[in-house]
Amino acid sequence: MAGTMIRMGRKTLAKVLALAVLGTATAAVSGCGSSKSVDPVVRAADVTSKVPGYRIAATATITTPASGPLQIAMDGYFDRSNRSGSLTAAETVAGHRFKFTEVFSGLTFFMQSGGVPQLQRLTGGKKWIKFDMSRMIGAMGLGSLPTGTDPTQFLDFLRAVSSSTTNAGTEKVRGVQTTHYRAKVDLSRYPKLLPASQRAAATRSVSSLESALGTHTLPMDAWVDKSNLVRRIGLTFNECVAQQHVKFGMRMDVFAYGPQSQPQLPSTADSYDITPLLSSTLSKIKFGCSSG
C-alpha cells in the first residue's frame, strides 16, 4: 500500500487507504456470541474469546490482477478486555518494503504517517493518521457494529463452523502441541450466535461479505492446544470488492495468552483525522462484481 501511495494524488490516495482498512471493517462483523456446540473448533473459539489478551504474529498476501501481490508481516498485542492494542506491519510491494505502526482503542485507530511523502503532505506534517472505524462502517451501509478493533476477529468466525470439521493430525506451533482442524464457517449462521441487539447489523455485514465472496461459506484451518486455545489459524479466499478480484491469504499465530499492556494513544495535536475522506470513499465501494 505504502509504495503505491508515493505516486498518488489525494483522491487516489484516499481510495487506496479506504481499501486498506476495508478488510478490517469487513471483519468487524464479529462479536462475542457463544455456542453450546461440542465441535472442537467452536469450543476453542469460545475458550479463546474469554482470555484477557494475547500476542499475534501473522503473514498475509493480498493479490490483485492490476498490482500483483502485496505481502504483509504483522506483529502485535491485543487487550480484549479494553479492546485496545498495537500492531506493527511490514509491507513488501513491487520489491519495496515499508513499515508502519497502528495503535487502537475501541473503534478509534491511529496509523503512523511518517516515511510516506504523500501522507506527510496530506496530514500537514502530523505524525499520525486517525480514523473512526464505526463511522467508516456506517458509510458502507453496514450499520453500527460492536467490535472491529481486533485483527484476530477471524477467530470469532470459528463459532459458526459447520458439521464438516475434520482432524488433520497433530503439529507443534511455537513449541506447543496442537491438533490441526480443517473447518468451514457458515457465515449465514453467524448472526444467530450474537445478542439480539447486534443481529441486524451483523446480518447486513455478513450479506456484504457473502456478496464479496460469492458464497456463504469460508474455509478455515485452526490449530488448537490441549487447553482448547487456538494457537494458529489459516485461511485463503477469493473475493470481489469495488469491481476488483482479490485473493487473500493469511496465517496467524496466537500466543503469550494473558493480560497485555495498554498502548499510548497520540494526542489530537499529533494526529490528522482522515475519517471524513475515507468515509466518503468507502460509501462508493460496492461488494461483489457485476456479471458480464
C-alpha atoms as one frame of an Amber mdcrd trajectory, in Angstrom:
protein
   0.000   0.000   0.000   2.671   2.485   1.004   4.651   2.036  -2.205   1.571
   2.814  -4.252   0.848   5.903  -2.151   4.083   7.565  -3.135   2.811   8.006
  -6.708  -0.765   9.024  -5.899  -2.845  12.152  -5.777  -5.223  12.980  -2.927
  -8.330  11.253  -4.349  -6.479   8.110  -5.382  -4.661   8.039  -2.062  -7.993
   8.146  -0.256  -9.245   5.173  -2.275  -6.149   3.121  -1.530  -6.349   3.925
   2.186 -10.038   3.039   2.168  -9.374  -0.322   0.546  -6.556  -0.961   3.015
  -8.865  -0.603   6.006 -11.769  -2.317   4.261 -10.548  -5.719   5.335 -10.705
  -4.659   8.977 -14.156  -3.190   8.503 -15.409  -6.339   6.817 -14.001  -8.476
   9.595 -15.855  -6.300  12.090 -18.999  -8.382  11.784 -17.522 -10.496  14.562
 -18.734 -10.255  18.131 -18.804 -12.107  21.400 -21.623 -14.604  20.980 -21.430
 -18.126  22.349 -22.370 -21.617  21.271 -23.199 -24.839  23.083 -21.881 -26.960
  20.211 -19.333 -29.648  21.097 -17.480 -29.120  17.840 -13.800 -28.828  18.895
 -13.202 -25.698  16.820 -16.317 -23.956  18.151 -15.306 -24.884  21.691 -11.819
 -23.485  21.107 -13.256 -20.252  19.700 -15.405 -19.854  22.834 -12.491 -20.529
  25.207 -10.146 -18.223  23.297 -12.675 -15.375  23.315 -12.655 -15.310  27.117
  -8.916 -14.713  27.619  -7.810 -11.194  28.646  -5.339 -10.813  25.798  -2.584
 -12.277  23.615   0.125 -11.550  21.079  -0.043 -12.380  17.386   2.406 -12.881
  14.537   0.953 -13.158  11.066   1.793 -13.152   7.392  -0.714 -12.210   4.715
  -0.724 -11.875   0.944  -3.232  -9.748  -0.986  -3.144 -10.230  -4.753  -4.971
  -8.305  -7.477  -4.519  -8.635 -11.271  -3.575  -4.965 -11.549  -0.980  -4.611
  -8.790   0.184  -8.168  -8.163   0.949  -9.496  -4.680   1.190  -7.320  -1.596
   2.937  -9.185   1.226   2.410  -8.149   4.831   4.127  -9.356   8.008   2.390
  -8.331  11.227   3.236  -8.487  14.919   1.260  -7.060  17.802  -0.528  -7.398
  21.093  -4.217  -7.121  21.965  -6.056  -6.469  25.182  -9.505  -7.928  24.631
 -10.915  -6.610  27.888 -10.292  -2.991  26.903 -10.399  -3.580  23.131  -7.046
  -1.933  22.644  -3.617  -2.817  21.346  -0.772  -2.137  18.962   0.200  -3.639
  15.623   3.393  -3.255  13.608   3.279  -4.263   9.954   5.921  -4.503   7.253
   4.657  -4.459   3.662   6.502  -5.573   0.560   5.144  -4.452  -2.798   6.942
  -4.306  -6.145  10.222  -5.058  -4.397   9.887  -2.151  -1.948   9.493  -2.634
   1.809   7.617  -0.260   4.104   6.894  -0.420   7.819   4.175   1.243   9.853
   2.604   1.058  13.299  -1.039   1.198  14.360  -2.429   1.688  17.852  -6.093
   1.489  18.686  -8.650   1.758  21.436 -12.253   0.804  20.877 -13.094   1.686
  17.290 -10.558   4.515  17.044  -7.369   3.745  15.110  -4.133   5.707  14.699
  -1.582   4.895  11.989   1.869   6.443  11.654   2.211   8.594   8.543   5.985
   9.019   8.623   8.078   7.746   5.735   5.397   8.225   3.061   5.631  11.693
   1.451   2.018  11.682   0.213   0.737  11.068   3.725   3.019  13.712   5.195
   1.612  16.293   2.778  -1.961  15.167   3.460  -1.568  15.460   7.223   0.305
  18.745   7.161   3.297  17.097   8.808   1.383  15.427  11.650   2.850  12.064
  12.637  -0.370  10.071  12.942  -3.490   9.452  10.857  -6.663   8.930  12.852
  -9.751   7.097  11.619 -13.003   6.176  13.326 -13.952   2.674  12.212 -17.572
   2.968  13.396 -18.196   5.940  11.058 -16.474   4.183   8.178 -18.531   1.036
   8.679 -21.641   3.205   8.692 -20.542   4.829   5.422 -20.593   1.375   3.822
 -24.172   0.849   4.988 -23.174  -1.924   7.371 -24.697  -0.369  10.469 -23.134
   0.203  13.861 -21.121  -2.824  14.944 -19.948  -3.703  18.453 -16.377  -4.722
  17.588 -13.789  -4.490  14.853 -10.630  -3.228  16.528  -9.033  -6.667  16.711
  -7.394  -8.064  13.544  -7.872 -11.527  15.055 -11.631 -11.203  14.610 -11.447
 -14.161  12.236 -11.123 -16.224  15.418 -14.715 -15.354  16.261 -15.975 -16.636
  12.919 -14.919 -20.100  14.108 -18.070 -20.102  16.282 -20.106 -20.638  13.146
 -18.322 -23.658  11.692 -20.495 -26.329  10.095 -20.513 -30.040  10.943 -17.801
 -30.746   8.339 -14.847 -30.175  10.703 -12.077 -32.734  10.121  -8.991 -33.699
  12.116  -5.805 -33.208  10.051  -3.388 -34.591  12.653  -1.094 -33.110  15.291
   1.535 -30.390  14.863   3.644 -28.147  17.080   3.045 -24.403  16.888   5.803
 -22.355  18.556   6.708 -25.398  20.634   3.125 -26.130  21.737   1.493 -29.428
  20.703  -1.754 -28.820  18.816  -4.422 -30.602  16.828  -4.880 -29.263  13.312
  -8.523 -28.974  12.239  -9.971 -28.076   8.858 -13.337 -26.361   9.165 -15.863
 -24.481   7.100 -17.507 -21.374   8.534 -21.176 -20.966   7.626 -21.492 -17.176
   7.553 -25.293 -17.295   7.416 -25.294 -18.901  10.878 -23.113 -16.260  12.475
 -25.656 -13.502  13.290 -27.786 -16.015  15.193 -24.937 -16.502  17.671 -24.943
 -12.847  18.692 -27.151 -10.987  21.195 -30.462  -9.875  19.656 -29.400  -6.213
  19.660 -26.444  -6.977  17.372 -28.039  -9.350  14.876 -29.446  -6.817  12.393
 -26.078  -5.090  11.918 -24.262  -8.427  11.724 -26.760  -9.707   9.137 -26.104
  -6.684   6.899 -22.368  -7.110   7.254 -22.472 -10.831   6.559 -24.612 -10.187
   3.484 -21.967  -7.790   2.137 -19.199 -10.258   2.879 -21.118 -13.031   1.125
 -21.538 -10.773  -1.906 -17.789 -10.179  -1.977 -17.021 -13.883  -1.610 -19.786
 -15.127  -3.893 -20.625 -17.810  -1.307 -21.899 -18.129   2.259 -19.054 -20.362
   3.459 -15.462 -19.615   4.397 -12.912 -22.468   4.728 -10.517 -22.062   7.643
  -7.820 -24.094   9.382  -7.380 -23.968  13.150  -4.642 -25.373  15.357  -5.939
 -25.998  18.910  -3.938 -26.944  22.036  -4.965 -29.257  24.874  -6.371 -26.292
  26.831  -8.765 -25.543  23.945  -6.909 -22.363  22.984  -6.484 -21.517  19.314
  -2.767 -21.332  18.577  -2.900 -20.709  14.823  -5.439 -20.019  12.108  -5.052
 -20.108   8.347  -7.345 -19.124   5.502  -7.304 -18.350   1.785 -10.208 -16.959
  -0.224 -11.096 -15.038  -3.350 -13.389 -12.019  -3.208 -14.526  -9.131  -5.342
 -14.605  -5.597  -3.941 -15.079  -2.396  -5.956 -15.036  -4.437  -9.177 -11.602
  -5.786  -8.289 -10.881  -9.500  -7.964  -8.765 -10.032  -4.877  -7.087 -13.140
  -3.480  -6.408 -13.034   0.242  -4.330 -15.497   2.239  -3.264 -15.347   5.885
  -1.625 -17.482   8.548  -1.628 -16.127  12.091  -0.085 -17.476  15.283  -1.694
 -16.590  18.618   0.488 -16.846  21.724   1.544 -15.262  25.059  -2.012 -15.512
  26.378  -2.693 -13.238  29.348  -3.051  -9.536  30.283  -1.386  -7.091  27.887
  -0.135  -3.533  28.271  -2.187  -0.528  27.219  -0.990   1.423  24.157  -0.203
   5.115  24.391  -2.557   6.916  22.011  -1.423  10.021  20.090  -2.737  13.411
  21.123  -5.116  15.444  18.976  -2.273  17.812  18.153  -0.193  14.967  16.722
  -2.924  13.299  14.639  -4.862  14.104  11.472  -8.443  12.815  11.292  -8.853
  11.209   7.875 -12.257   9.710   8.716 -14.347  12.108   6.557 -12.196  11.460
   3.485 -12.199   7.687   3.959 -15.935   7.590   4.738 -16.699   9.442   1.514
 -14.572   6.980  -0.460 -15.957   3.887   1.275 -19.553   4.968   0.633 -18.892
   4.461  -3.088 -17.353   0.987  -2.753 -19.595  -1.936  -3.708 -19.180  -5.558
  -2.695 -19.153  -8.188  -5.414 -18.599  -7.861  -9.161 -21.277  -7.322 -11.780
 -21.546 -10.114 -14.332 -20.720  -9.642 -17.960
